[in-house]
C-alpha cells in the first residue's frame, strides 16, 4: 500500500487513539517480516535523500550549523548507519547456536533475537535528525513498533520530521509526536516495552524513574564532563587543533566534546597560545562572521552559558551577541576549584584549561568526578595510555584525538554511570531494541532417570559428573 494513502487514512485519528491501536497490535503479537523491516530501513534512507537540503536548512535555522558540518553528522552518518544495519540485518536475525551440555542431551540450544514490542524514542535538539533516525532504524530493524517524540528546542528540524517522516515508514507502526515536556511526561506515563532517551543526566533520571513503574528497559544516552588530558610529551599544535575542532563543533553543543583540558602547569600558557592559533585558523579573526561557526540554540541556553563564563580569566574569546545568540570560541583559565564551569556539563563553546603538577594529580581529578562519556588522552607514552584506559572508567576512550570513536561502526557508543547506560551505533543499535531469547529444544526420547527423585548416592555422583 502507498504510504501516502495510509497517512491520509490515519490522519483523522487522534494521537491517543493511534497509540492505543499501536499498543493493541503489539500485544496481539504482530509479526514483522524481514521484508517489512528492510522496507522501513529503505524508507528512512529515502527520507534523508528526498529532504537533505531541507534538513540542512533546518539545522542552519535551529543551530546556525554550516552545511558541511550538518551533512557529515546528520545526513551522511545516518545513511552510513542505516545502510550498515540493512546490509547485516538478515545475518543478525539468524538464530545463534550455542553448545548444549551432556545433561541437556539429546537436544540443541540457540539464541534468537526478538523485538521488545513498542519502543519510545525521546530525541534531543543538538543533533535532531541523527539522534532520531538512527535509533528509529534500529527499532524498526529489530521488528518493533515505535513512538517518536521530537525535541521542541529545535523547532525547524522537528517540524520537518513531524510533517514528512511518517510518509516514509509504515504509519500503522510509527507515530511521531511534537510538543514540549508535558508531551514527554504524558508519553512516559504510558506503558512501553523499551525506552531510548538522549539528553541530560537530569532528565535521564526522570525517564528512568518513569520506566521503573513498568520495569521497562532503558537506553540512556546522556552527557558528562569529558576530560582531555594533555601529557608533557604531547605535541601542542596538533593537540590544540584536534581539541579546538571537537570543542567548538556545533558551537560546543555536542555531548562528546572535550569539556575541559588538563595540562602540565608549565605548558598551560603555551597550550593556550596553540589553541588561539587553531581558533584563528578555523574561524578567522572574527568567528562571528565565519560561515563554519554555529550559534546557541536558544536564549535560555545562551543565558546559562554566560553565567558559566563568570569564573576565572578569559584567555581567548569571550565576545557575545545576544541578538544573534553568538558566543565566541572561548577559553577560560585561572579557575577556582569550585567554579561552576568545572562542575556542570558546559554544552557550549567554552573550554576551561586547568594546570596540573603530576599525572597522578590529573587522574585523581577525573576519578573524583562522575564517570565521563568520553576520555581523551594526548600522549605518546604507551604506559600512560594503558594506565588511563585501565584506571579511569568512562563510556569510551580516544587516544590522541577526540570524537572520532563515533565514526567507527564496530564500536558501541554509550556512557557509564552518570553519563548513561546501554549503547548504540552499528550492531549495538539493533541490539538495543532486541531481546536475546534463550531457546532449548529437547527430544522426547532419552529421558534419563538420574534427574528424577528419589535420589541416591549413585545419582548424586552421576549428576555431579554430568554437570561439571
DAVEN-V677986 format. One record per backbone hydrogen bond with DSSP energy under -0.5 kcal/mol. CO is the residue of the C=O (numbers start at 1). NH is the residue of the N-H. Records with the same first field share a line. If there is no record, write none. Layout:
CO->NH + NH
This chain:
2->5 + 6
3->7
4->8
5->9
6->10
7->11
10->13
14->18
15->19
16->20
17->21
18->22
19->23
20->24
21->25
22->26
23->27
24->28
25->30
26->29
31->33
33->37
34->38
35->39
36->40
37->41
38->42
39->43
40->44
41->45
42->46
43->47
44->48
45->49
46->50
47->51
48->52
49->52
51->55
52->56
53->57
54->58
55->59
56->60
57->61
58->62
59->63 + 65
60->64
63->295
66->70
67->71
68->72
69->73
70->74
71->75 + 76
72->77
75->79
76->80
77->81
78->82
79->83
80->84
81->85
82->86
83->87
84->88
85->89
88->92
89->93
90->94
91->94
95->97
96->111
98->109
99->101
101->104
102->105
106->443
108->441
109->98
110->439
111->96
112->437
114->435
117->119 + 145
118->193 + 194
119->147
120->122 + 196
121->123 + 149
122->198
125->128
127->131
129->132 + 133
130->134
132->136
133->137
134->138
135->139
136->140
137->141
138->142
139->144
140->143
145->119
146->175
147->121
148->150 + 177
149->123
151->154
153->155
154->158
155->159
156->160
157->161
158->162
159->163
160->164
161->165
164->167
165->168 + 169
169->171
170->173 + 174
173->146
175->148 + 177
177->150
180->183 + 184
181->185
182->186
183->187
184->188
185->189
187->190
190->192
193->217
194->120
195->197 + 219
196->122
197->221
200->204
201->205
202->206
203->207
204->208
205->209
206->210
207->211
208->212
209->213
210->213
211->214 + 216
212->215
217->195
219->197 + 221
220->222 + 421
221->199
224->226
225->227
226->259 + 260
227->229 + 376
228->230 + 262
229->231 + 378
230->264
231->234
234->236
235->239
236->240
237->241
238->242
239->243
240->244
241->245
242->246
243->247
244->248
245->249
248->251
249->252
250->253
251->349
252->254
254->257
259->352
260->228
261->263 + 354
262->230
263->356
264->267 + 268
265->268
267->271
268->272
269->273
270->274
271->275
272->276
273->277
274->278
275->279
276->280
277->281
278->282
279->283
280->284
286->289
287->290
290->293
298->302
299->303
300->304
301->305
302->306
303->307
304->308
305->309
306->309
307->310
308->311
313->315 + 333
316->331
319->328
321->324 + 325 + 326
322->325
325->296
326->321
330->351
331->315 + 316
332->353
333->313
336->339
339->342
340->343 + 344
348->350
349->330
351->332
352->261
354->263
356->265
358->362
359->363
360->364
361->365
362->366
363->367
364->368
366->369
372->395
373->396
375->398
376->229
377->379 + 400
378->231
380->382
381->385
382->386
383->387
384->388
385->389
386->390
387->391
388->392
391->393
393->372
396->375
398->377 + 400
402->404
403->406
404->407
405->408
407->409
408->411
412->414
413->424
416->419
417->420
419->222
421->220
424->413
425->428
426->429 + 430
427->431
428->432
429->433
430->433
431->434
433->116
434->436
435->114 + 437
437->112
439->110
440->442
441->108
446->448
448->451
449->452
456->460
457->461
458->462
459->463
460->464
461->465
462->466
463->467
464->468
465->468
466->103
